[in-house]
Amino acid sequence: MAEVNETTVGERIRQVRERAGVTLQELADRTGYTSALLNQIENHLVSPPLGALGRIAQALGVRLGDLWGEGPGEPYTIVRRGERRQVSRFASKEGVSYGYTYESLGFGKKDRRVEPFLITLEPPTVPHPKPSVHEGEEFLFVLEGRMEVHLAGHTDVLEPGDSILYDASLPHRVTCHGDEPARVLAVIWTPGRSEGEG
């Protein structure tokens, strides 16, 4: 089994941004996030929701998978249980967490249009930032625990077996409901640079 190391997404965001010649302020202008928040993300002080990572990738003109250092990939991928790639586990320096951990279930597949993840939602140690808004769609299926969904002014609680599909341009945020973690299968589609290519 190939060894899969935890990916430092913040460092990759900085590398991609600097290679593109984009300043933190320019990235802030493109995403709508503050340069201070983006700096915290790059320095592993906060763990943003997947939607924020998608918005950052889109603003940098790259695929979401590029933010965790994927190569060109293959026409298909099989990800065994022990080979899931931990994508985001920020916040180790100061213990600040918005309560998200992601495992990529599709890494290695080239030209993919969707990003499947296994997400663990835990009680955050800091208040959540403003809701996420980006292009595309998100599908969430609750496997364990209870998940609270805030969507365009509507709040609901989903339990194991419940799912939701929504337009990601609606302001949205998901959290675990209560003090118990929740595990969620997420499939995210964000239009990227490969859209429209044959």
C-alpha positions as CSV (number, residue, x, y, z in Angstrom):
1,M,0.0,0.0,0.0
2,A,1.4,3.4,-1.0
3,E,2.1,5.7,1.9
4,V,-0.1,8.8,1.9
5,N,1.0,11.7,3.9
6,E,-1.2,14.3,5.4
7,T,-1.3,17.2,2.9
8,T,-0.5,20.7,4.0
9,V,-3.0,22.6,2.0
10,G,-2.0,26.0,3.4
11,E,1.5,25.6,2.0
12,R,0.1,24.5,-1.3
13,I,-2.2,27.5,-1.5
14,R,0.8,29.8,-0.9
15,Q,2.9,28.0,-3.5
16,V,0.2,28.2,-6.2
17,R,-0.6,31.8,-5.3
18,E,3.1,32.9,-5.5
19,R,3.8,30.9,-8.7
20,A,0.8,32.7,-10.3
21,G,2.2,36.1,-9.0
22,V,-0.9,36.8,-7.0
23,T,-0.6,38.8,-3.7
24,L,-2.6,38.0,-0.7
25,Q,-4.6,41.2,-1.2
26,E,-5.3,40.2,-4.8
27,L,-6.5,36.8,-3.7
28,A,-8.6,38.5,-1.0
29,D,-10.2,40.7,-3.7
30,R,-11.0,37.7,-5.9
31,T,-12.5,35.5,-3.2
32,G,-14.2,38.1,-0.9
33,Y,-12.2,36.8,2.1
34,T,-9.9,39.1,4.1
35,S,-6.2,38.9,3.5
36,A,-5.9,38.2,7.3
37,L,-8.0,35.1,7.0
38,L,-6.2,33.9,3.9
39,N,-2.9,34.4,5.8
40,Q,-4.2,32.3,8.6
41,I,-5.2,29.6,6.2
42,E,-1.8,29.6,4.5
43,N,-0.1,29.4,7.9
44,H,-2.3,26.5,9.1
45,L,-4.0,28.5,11.8
46,V,-7.6,27.9,10.7
47,S,-9.3,25.2,8.7
48,P,-11.8,26.6,6.3
49,P,-14.9,24.7,4.9
50,L,-14.5,22.9,1.6
51,G,-16.5,25.7,-0.2
52,A,-13.8,28.2,0.8
53,L,-11.1,26.0,-0.6
54,G,-13.1,25.6,-3.8
55,R,-13.4,29.4,-4.0
56,I,-9.7,29.9,-3.5
57,A,-8.9,27.3,-6.1
58,Q,-11.2,29.0,-8.6
59,A,-9.7,32.4,-7.9
60,L,-6.3,31.0,-8.5
61,G,-7.4,29.2,-11.8
62,V,-6.6,25.7,-10.6
63,R,-8.5,22.5,-9.7
64,L,-9.4,21.9,-6.1
65,G,-7.1,18.8,-6.2
66,D,-4.2,21.0,-7.1
67,L,-4.3,22.5,-3.6
68,W,-3.2,19.2,-2.2
69,G,-0.5,18.6,-4.7
70,E,-2.0,16.1,-7.1
71,G,-0.3,15.2,-10.3
72,P,-1.9,14.7,-13.7
73,G,-3.7,11.5,-12.6
74,E,-5.2,8.5,-14.3
75,P,-8.5,7.9,-16.0
76,Y,-9.9,6.2,-12.9
77,T,-8.9,5.8,-9.2
78,I,-9.7,3.3,-6.5
79,V,-9.1,4.6,-3.0
80,R,-8.9,1.8,-0.4
81,R,-10.0,2.4,3.2
82,G,-6.5,2.7,4.5
83,E,-5.3,4.9,1.6
84,R,-7.6,7.9,2.0
85,R,-5.7,11.1,1.8
86,Q,-6.1,13.5,4.7
87,V,-6.7,16.8,3.0
88,S,-7.2,19.3,5.8
89,R,-6.1,19.1,9.3
90,F,-5.0,22.7,10.0
91,A,-4.9,24.4,13.3
92,S,-2.3,22.3,15.1
93,K,-0.2,25.4,15.9
94,E,-2.7,27.2,18.1
95,G,-5.6,24.8,18.5
96,V,-8.0,27.0,16.5
97,S,-10.5,25.0,14.5
98,Y,-13.7,25.6,12.6
99,G,-14.5,21.9,13.1
100,Y,-13.7,20.4,9.7
101,T,-11.5,17.5,8.7
102,Y,-11.6,16.1,5.1
103,E,-10.4,12.9,3.5
104,S,-10.3,12.9,-0.3
105,L,-12.0,9.9,-1.9
106,G,-11.2,10.8,-5.5
107,F,-7.5,11.9,-5.5
108,G,-5.6,10.5,-8.5
109,K,-8.4,10.7,-11.0
110,K,-7.5,13.1,-13.8
111,D,-9.8,15.7,-15.2
112,R,-12.5,15.0,-12.6
113,R,-15.4,17.4,-12.5
114,V,-16.5,16.4,-8.9
115,E,-14.7,16.2,-5.6
116,P,-15.8,13.4,-3.3
117,F,-14.9,13.7,0.4
118,L,-15.5,12.1,3.7
119,I,-15.9,15.0,6.2
120,T,-15.7,14.8,9.9
121,L,-17.5,17.7,11.6
122,E,-16.5,18.4,15.2
123,P,-17.5,21.2,17.6
124,P,-15.5,24.3,16.6
125,T,-13.2,26.0,19.0
126,V,-13.8,29.4,17.4
127,P,-17.0,31.0,15.9
128,H,-17.7,30.1,12.3
129,P,-16.9,32.7,9.6
130,K,-19.5,34.1,7.4
131,P,-21.4,31.5,5.3
132,S,-19.6,30.2,2.2
133,V,-20.7,31.2,-1.3
134,H,-19.2,29.8,-4.5
135,E,-20.1,28.5,-7.9
136,G,-21.2,24.9,-8.3
137,E,-23.3,22.4,-6.3
138,E,-22.8,20.4,-3.1
139,F,-24.3,17.1,-2.1
140,L,-24.1,16.0,1.5
141,F,-25.1,12.6,3.0
142,V,-25.0,12.1,6.7
143,L,-23.4,8.8,7.7
144,E,-23.0,9.3,11.5
145,G,-24.1,11.9,14.0
146,R,-26.2,14.9,13.3
147,M,-25.4,17.8,11.0
148,E,-26.8,21.3,11.1
149,V,-27.2,23.0,7.8
150,H,-27.5,26.8,7.4
151,L,-28.7,27.6,3.9
152,A,-29.8,31.0,2.7
153,G,-31.5,31.9,6.0
154,H,-32.9,28.4,6.5
155,T,-31.6,26.1,9.3
156,D,-32.2,22.4,9.5
157,V,-30.8,19.3,11.2
158,L,-30.0,16.2,9.2
159,E,-29.6,12.7,10.8
160,P,-28.0,9.5,9.5
161,G,-29.5,8.6,6.1
162,D,-30.6,12.2,5.4
163,S,-29.1,14.1,2.5
164,I,-29.1,17.5,0.9
165,L,-28.2,18.8,-2.6
166,Y,-28.0,22.6,-3.1
167,D,-26.7,25.3,-5.3
168,A,-23.5,26.5,-3.7
169,S,-24.2,30.1,-4.8
170,L,-26.6,30.2,-1.9
171,P,-24.9,31.3,1.4
172,H,-24.3,28.0,3.2
173,R,-22.5,26.6,6.3
174,V,-22.6,23.1,7.9
175,T,-21.7,22.1,11.4
176,C,-22.1,19.2,13.7
177,H,-25.3,19.5,15.7
178,G,-24.5,19.5,19.4
179,D,-21.3,18.2,21.0
180,E,-21.0,15.0,19.1
181,P,-19.0,14.7,15.8
182,A,-20.7,13.9,12.5
183,R,-19.4,12.0,9.5
184,V,-20.6,13.1,6.1
185,L,-20.1,12.0,2.5
186,A,-19.7,15.1,0.4
187,V,-19.6,15.5,-3.3
188,I,-18.7,19.0,-4.6
189,W,-18.9,20.2,-8.1
190,T,-17.2,23.5,-8.8
191,P,-16.8,24.7,-12.4
192,G,-13.1,24.9,-13.2
193,R,-10.7,25.6,-15.9
194,S,-11.4,22.3,-17.6
195,E,-15.1,23.2,-18.1
196,G,-16.0,23.2,-21.8
197,E,-13.0,21.1,-22.8
198,G,-13.8,18.0,-24.8
